[in-house]
Amino acid sequence: MKYEDLKVWKLSINLSCHIYQLMKTNKDFGFKDQICRSAVSIPSNIAEGCERIHIKETINFLSIAKGSVGELKTQIIIGQKIRYLPHENAESLKRECDHIGRMLGSLIKSLRATKLNSV
């Protein structure tokens, strides 16, 4: 499985770039660093998992990526509440997180079924 071909990886790359663009001028370096790190963690863990040899490892890294989606969504909510992110942007970003999270959940479920069938 090539991660570059996965739609979920492509969407998470776009989400990460969008977060970086929105945070470009933010002066709260602690918040900016945290939200950017969680955003970049999603496609990075998808890539790392897909490069692993064993399905169990792949599933583990996809699970970490899914956790990063939850972390990012939480930071988006905080950013919205403290007015670092405009309402429209935050709502769109939260929907993207939900979509990516569902896609990762489906991919994990599919890989687990593959693993069970290969035993």
Backbone as CSV, one residue per row, in Angstrom:
resi,resn,N_x,N_y,N_z,CA_x,CA_y,CA_z,C_x,C_y,C_z
1,MET,0.863,-1.181,0.000,0.000,0.000,0.000,0.904,1.237,0.000
2,LYS,0.799,2.034,-1.055,1.575,3.271,-1.144,0.782,4.406,-0.513
3,TYR,1.357,5.031,0.492,0.636,6.101,1.176,0.317,7.269,0.256
4,GLU,1.174,7.515,-0.728,0.942,8.633,-1.658,-0.322,8.447,-2.484
5,ASP,-0.795,7.211,-2.599,-2.016,6.921,-3.355,-3.275,6.972,-2.495
6,LEU,-3.106,7.042,-1.190,-4.268,7.031,-0.288,-4.946,8.396,-0.241
7,LYS,-6.249,8.392,-0.463,-7.010,9.642,-0.408,-6.918,10.275,0.981
8,VAL,-6.924,9.448,2.020,-6.860,9.972,3.389,-5.536,10.686,3.645
9,TRP,-4.459,10.179,3.066,-3.160,10.847,3.203,-3.189,12.189,2.476
10,LYS,-3.714,12.203,1.265,-3.794,13.442,0.475,-4.637,14.499,1.194
11,LEU,-5.784,14.077,1.731,-6.640,15.020,2.465,-5.949,15.546,3.714
12,SER,-5.223,14.678,4.404,-4.541,15.121,5.628,-3.363,16.044,5.313
13,ILE,-2.719,15.852,4.173,-1.674,16.786,3.727,-2.297,18.163,3.507
14,ASN,-3.426,18.199,2.806,-4.112,19.474,2.540,-4.556,20.139,3.833
15,LEU,-5.069,19.356,4.772,-5.499,19.893,6.061,-4.310,20.491,6.803
16,SER,-3.206,19.783,6.810,-1.998,20.268,7.484,-1.526,21.585,6.873
17,CYS,-1.498,21.652,5.561,-1.074,22.893,4.882,-2.035,24.045,5.188
18,HIS,-3.326,23.743,5.253,-4.328,24.760,5.571,-4.097,25.317,6.979
19,ILE,-3.844,24.431,7.927,-3.563,24.862,9.303,-2.323,25.762,9.331
20,TYR,-1.258,25.351,8.647,-0.036,26.155,8.610,-0.303,27.541,8.040
21,GLN,-1.104,27.610,6.977,-1.419,28.901,6.367,-2.209,29.789,7.331
22,LEU,-3.187,29.199,8.009,-4.006,29.977,8.950,-3.199,30.469,10.151
23,MET,-2.190,29.726,10.541,-1.404,30.056,11.724,-0.165,30.894,11.408
24,LYS,0.071,31.155,10.137,1.294,31.820,9.686,1.591,33.111,10.453
25,THR,0.599,33.915,10.714,0.831,35.213,11.364,0.495,35.203,12.853
26,ASN,0.088,34.059,13.383,-0.273,33.974,14.797,0.973,34.152,15.663
27,LYS,0.881,35.004,16.659,2.029,35.314,17.526,2.080,34.474,18.798
28,ASP,1.034,33.681,19.041,1.026,32.789,20.204,1.790,31.531,19.800
29,PHE,3.109,31.571,20.001,3.968,30.528,19.476,3.712,29.160,20.113
30,GLY,3.270,29.121,21.357,2.954,27.847,21.995,1.769,27.180,21.322
31,PHE,0.711,27.939,21.132,-0.485,27.400,20.478,-0.189,27.048,19.024
32,LYS,0.488,27.952,18.347,0.825,27.753,16.935,1.642,26.473,16.754
33,ASP,2.639,26.275,17.594,3.482,25.088,17.512,2.662,23.823,17.752
34,GLN,1.804,23.853,18.761,1.032,22.662,19.108,0.040,22.275,18.011
35,ILE,-0.691,23.251,17.487,-1.690,22.931,16.463,-1.019,22.491,15.165
36,CYS,0.094,23.106,14.831,0.821,22.714,13.620,1.435,21.328,13.770
37,ARG,1.946,21.020,14.945,2.542,19.693,15.165,1.491,18.591,15.106
38,SER,0.309,18.839,15.674,-0.730,17.803,15.602,-1.225,17.647,14.165
39,ALA,-1.297,18.749,13.414,-1.737,18.673,12.016,-0.760,17.877,11.162
40,VAL,0.529,18.141,11.335,1.533,17.450,10.524,1.699,15.989,10.969
41,SER,1.309,15.693,12.189,1.401,14.335,12.710,0.474,13.365,11.972
42,ILE,-0.643,13.867,11.466,-1.616,12.983,10.816,-1.029,12.346,9.550
43,PRO,-0.650,13.144,8.543,-0.098,12.491,7.343,1.243,11.808,7.608
44,SER,2.006,12.315,8.561,3.299,11.701,8.874,3.135,10.286,9.421
45,ASN,2.165,10.099,10.312,1.935,8.767,10.872,1.285,7.825,9.866
46,ILE,0.460,8.359,8.978,-0.082,7.521,7.899,1.074,7.004,7.045
47,ALA,1.978,7.897,6.665,3.131,7.512,5.839,4.014,6.500,6.559
48,GLU,4.318,6.784,7.815,5.188,5.872,8.560,4.548,4.493,8.693
49,GLY,3.262,4.469,8.978,2.568,3.185,9.107,2.576,2.387,7.816
50,CYS,2.377,3.059,6.707,2.353,2.368,5.414,3.725,1.855,5.005
51,GLU,4.765,2.441,5.547,6.123,1.993,5.243,6.561,0.822,6.131
52,ARG,5.767,0.498,7.132,6.107,-0.626,8.009,5.850,-1.954,7.306
53,ILE,6.538,-2.969,7.742,6.460,-4.284,7.098,5.237,-5.065,7.563
54,HIS,4.931,-4.989,8.832,3.857,-5.806,9.399,2.561,-5.004,9.527
55,ILE,1.441,-5.660,9.228,0.134,-5.003,9.294,-0.147,-4.477,10.694
56,LYS,0.278,-5.215,11.712,0.058,-4.776,13.093,0.688,-3.407,13.338
57,GLU,1.892,-3.191,12.808,2.560,-1.895,12.938,1.830,-0.820,12.142
58,THR,1.388,-1.174,10.952,0.640,-0.230,10.121,-0.609,0.239,10.855
59,ILE,-1.339,-0.695,11.412,-2.557,-0.366,12.164,-2.231,0.540,13.346
60,ASN,-1.135,0.250,14.036,-0.737,1.065,15.182,-0.489,2.517,14.769
61,PHE,0.241,2.731,13.686,0.530,4.100,13.248,-0.715,4.807,12.708
62,LEU,-1.603,4.058,12.059,-2.868,4.654,11.609,-3.717,5.051,12.811
63,SER,-3.642,4.257,13.868,-4.348,4.588,15.108,-3.777,5.854,15.744
64,ILE,-2.469,6.000,15.711,-1.828,7.222,16.219,-2.282,8.425,15.386
65,ALA,-2.341,8.248,14.059,-2.813,9.325,13.180,-4.247,9.704,13.537
66,LYS,-5.090,8.707,13.807,-6.482,8.962,14.184,-6.543,9.729,15.504
67,GLY,-5.662,9.388,16.437,-5.586,10.131,17.695,-5.172,11.578,17.465
68,SER,-4.269,11.790,16.529,-3.837,13.152,16.196,-4.978,13.961,15.588
69,VAL,-5.883,13.282,14.888,-7.064,13.972,14.352,-7.901,14.534,15.503
70,GLY,-8.102,13.716,16.541,-8.842,14.184,17.714,-8.138,15.326,18.418
71,GLU,-6.826,15.228,18.509,-6.039,16.291,19.127,-6.171,17.586,18.325
72,LEU,-6.055,17.469,17.002,-6.159,18.651,16.148,-7.544,19.281,16.240
73,LYS,-8.578,18.446,16.209,-9.941,18.982,16.294,-10.144,19.730,17.613
74,THR,-9.615,19.204,18.684,-9.702,19.872,19.986,-9.015,21.233,19.938
75,GLN,-7.852,21.287,19.327,-7.118,22.550,19.225,-7.837,23.547,18.312
76,ILE,-8.508,23.044,17.292,-9.316,23.912,16.428,-10.466,24.519,17.231
77,ILE,-11.109,23.705,18.046,-12.207,24.193,18.893,-11.689,25.271,19.849
78,ILE,-10.544,25.009,20.463,-9.947,26.006,21.366,-9.610,27.270,20.577
79,GLY,-8.976,27.107,19.419,-8.621,28.246,18.583,-9.831,29.076,18.182
80,GLN,-10.924,28.408,17.954,-12.167,29.106,17.618,-12.674,29.886,18.833
81,LYS,-12.664,29.243,19.997,-13.185,29.880,21.208,-12.354,31.089,21.649
82,ILE,-11.051,31.034,21.410,-10.206,32.167,21.804,-9.974,33.134,20.636
83,ARG,-10.710,32.913,19.581,-10.756,33.795,18.398,-9.448,33.851,17.602
84,TYR,-8.709,32.750,17.630,-7.545,32.646,16.761,-7.969,32.182,15.361
85,LEU,-9.090,31.458,15.314,-9.604,30.944,14.047,-11.007,31.491,13.814
86,PRO,-11.253,32.075,12.648,-12.597,32.550,12.337,-13.596,31.385,12.334
87,HIS,-14.807,31.668,12.699,-15.867,30.655,12.825,-15.963,29.788,11.567
88,GLU,-16.010,30.417,10.398,-16.184,29.670,9.146,-15.026,28.709,8.910
89,ASN,-13.814,29.178,9.137,-12.643,28.319,8.971,-12.676,27.155,9.956
90,ALA,-12.985,27.464,11.205,-12.986,26.423,12.238,-14.030,25.347,11.938
91,GLU,-15.208,25.758,11.512,-16.262,24.784,11.209,-15.844,23.880,10.049
92,SER,-15.260,24.457,9.029,-14.781,23.687,7.884,-13.666,22.721,8.292
93,LEU,-12.743,23.203,9.107,-11.634,22.363,9.579,-12.135,21.214,10.442
94,LYS,-13.125,21.465,11.280,-13.687,20.397,12.121,-14.354,19.329,11.258
95,ARG,-15.051,19.757,10.203,-15.658,18.778,9.286,-14.580,17.945,8.591
96,GLU,-13.498,18.590,8.189,-12.381,17.864,7.572,-11.804,16.832,8.542
97,CYS,-11.632,17.234,9.786,-11.125,16.303,10.810,-12.054,15.107,10.954
98,ASP,-13.353,15.373,11.030,-14.322,14.276,11.172,-14.231,13.318,9.985
99,HIS,-14.134,13.882,8.788,-14.066,13.065,7.572,-12.792,12.211,7.563
100,ILE,-11.669,12.817,7.866,-10.394,12.092,7.902,-10.422,11.025,8.994
101,GLY,-10.978,11.351,10.146,-11.090,10.376,11.232,-11.914,9.165,10.827
102,ARG,-13.031,9.398,10.133,-13.859,8.276,9.661,-13.105,7.436,8.638
103,MET,-12.394,8.112,7.742,-11.620,7.383,6.729,-10.540,6.515,7.378
104,LEU,-9.860,7.061,8.365,-8.836,6.281,9.070,-9.466,5.110,9.807
105,GLY,-10.605,5.334,10.436,-11.302,4.247,11.128,-11.668,3.119,10.174
106,SER,-12.145,3.472,8.991,-12.497,2.459,7.985,-11.263,1.714,7.488
107,LEU,-10.176,2.438,7.279,-8.943,1.802,6.826,-8.409,0.843,7.884
108,ILE,-8.435,1.252,9.127,-7.986,0.391,10.229,-8.850,-0.864,10.296
109,LYS,-10.152,-0.674,10.214,-11.086,-1.813,10.259,-10.801,-2.784,9.116
110,SER,-10.561,-2.254,7.924,-10.268,-3.079,6.760,-8.962,-3.854,6.943
111,LEU,-7.943,-3.185,7.466,-6.658,-3.857,7.686,-6.759,-4.929,8.767
112,ARG,-7.555,-4.672,9.793,-7.759,-5.697,10.835,-8.429,-6.927,10.244
113,ALA,-9.403,-6.723,9.366,-10.094,-7.855,8.718,-9.121,-8.620,7.831
114,THR,-8.264,-7.902,7.132,-7.242,-8.534,6.295,-6.306,-9.381,7.148
115,LYS,-5.916,-8.810,8.290,-4.999,-9.507,9.200,-5.638,-10.793,9.723
116,LEU,-6.913,-10.717,10.094,-7.610,-11.893,10.621,-7.765,-12.971,9.545
117,ASN,-8.001,-12.549,8.331,-8.186,-13.511,7.238,-6.890,-14.163,6.796
118,SER,-5.764,-13.529,7.114,-4.478,-14.087,6.687,-3.867,-15.025,7.718
119,VAL,-4.515,-15.148,8.868,-3.969,-15.993,9.942,-4.317,-17.439,9.707
